[in-house]
Amino acid sequence: MPDDPAPGEKQLPPYVIEGARSSRSRCKTCRRKIDQGSLRIGLLIEGPYGTGYLWHHLKCAARRQIERVEEAYELEAWKEAKQPPAKLPELDELRKLQQAADERKKERKTIPYAEADPSGRAKCKHCGETIEKGSMRVILGREVEFGGQVRVGPINVHPRCVAAEMQADDCGTKAEGFEGELRSNSRGVPTERLDAVLVEIGQLP
């Protein structure tokens, strides 16, 4: 249900940039509360309960929807606000947030992958033993229910524990096509180290 539904036939602008008038709204990007006075942008939608705004932190919207933020700036959407912001970030500053978000997305690794453990502090989620610094670990997916939805999060596993872990009911990584995915996703890992990891993993269920 959109926030702030329009009363009657009042025509609402497509965007509003303002300081949040309360702490009741939540950012539709990060799902966190928008504190009173924090900069937010409202994106007009027409839903089953009427016309109203979906609110986002201004910087969250810039990371995901920079084109709409640019359009809102072009329309000077703060002039439509009931609580106009005292100061706005420069559009170039918001564009840099979007570029940084894109770079992080490109660098994000895809499960499953193998890597050398960087710290020696991680523990294998299957056997509970510490993974030694510099030794190889495999990152598998584990299904977690969150907010009524099932998501797949990363877990660290010894190569020797991979086959057993993949038999768990909540394992989100499948055996079919595993070797090919592991090889393509393990960027920067030498072939000989990957070969050794796969030998240690052994036959999958």
Residue, then its C-alpha position, 0 to 999 in steps of 0.5 A: m500500500p503506498d504511503d500518503p494516498a492522495p485525497g480526492e481528485k488532487q493531482l500529485p506531482p510525480y516526485v517529492i524531495e523533502g525532509a521526512r515529516s515523521s519517523r513512520s515511513r520506511c525506505k522501500t530500497c533498504r527497508r530501514k526506517i526513515d528518521q524524521g528530518s532525513l532526506r527522502i524522495g517520494l516516487l508517485i505510484e497508482g496502486p489498488y488503494g489509490t495514488g500515493y508515494l513510495w518513499h526512499h532515502l534520497k541516497c538509497a534511491a540514487r544508488r538504485q534509480i539515479e535516472r528518477v533522481e535526476e528527473a526529480y532534480e530537473l523538476e525541482a521536486w523539493k518545491e512541492a514538499k510540505q517540509p522543504p529540505a534546508k540543503l540538498p546534495e549536489l547531483d554529481e555527488l549522488r551520481k558517484l553513489q550510483q557508480a560506486a554501487d555499480e562497481r560493488k555489484k560487478e565485484r560481488k562474487t556469485i555462489p558457489y565459489a572458492e577462495a583462500d581464507p583471509s583471516g583465520r577467524a571463520k568457522c566451517k558451518h558444517c563441522g564448526e572447526t576454524i578454517e585456517k588462514g590461507s587455506m581454501r574454503v568453499i562458499l555455498g548457499r544456505e536457505v534462510e526464511f526472512g520476512g516470509q521469503v526464502r533467501v540464499g545467504p553465503i556460508n563458509v565450508h571446508p572443501r572436505c565438508v562440501a559433499a555432506e553440507m550439500q545434503a542438508d535440507d536448507c542447502g541452497t547450492k545444487a550438485e548439478g553443474f557445481e564444478g563448472e560454476l565453481r570454476s567460473n565463479s572463483r575469480g583469481v584462484p589459480t587452476e591448480r588450487l581449484d583442481a586440488v579443492l575439487v579433489e578434496i570435495g570428492q564425489l557429490p551426492 
